[in-house]
């Protein structure tokens, strides 16, 4: 059973769009449309500024269909790594552990911000309630 990441779209203009996965992807992780075959999504790389949304469901392997949630103001459980506090701006993970895995982390520089944390994570990896930007 997939991880449930959509908490409340609050009437926001969220869209759930079908994409072919260019690799195995995991619900709640940031994905981008670059780095693979045209039209396929891949887990976002470290420091990515081309994220298109968050995986709604897990995909088992490359070539499988998966749904991607896009839009602003959507409240989701997002995959994060490292220490995250409520109110932190979340960017594509820049740590070695998050490289290429689609994890978000608290912004440490000027990387593209994809969401703001509404919950917290002490350390490690886990899901954090956040609102998309």
Secondary structure, 3 states (H helix, E strand, C coil): CCCCCEEECCCCCCEEEEEEECCCECCCCEEECCCCCCCEEEECCCCCCCEEEEECCCECCCCCEEEEEECCCCEEEEEEECCECCCCEEEECCCHHHCCCCCEEECCCCCCEEEEECCCECCCEEEEEEEEC
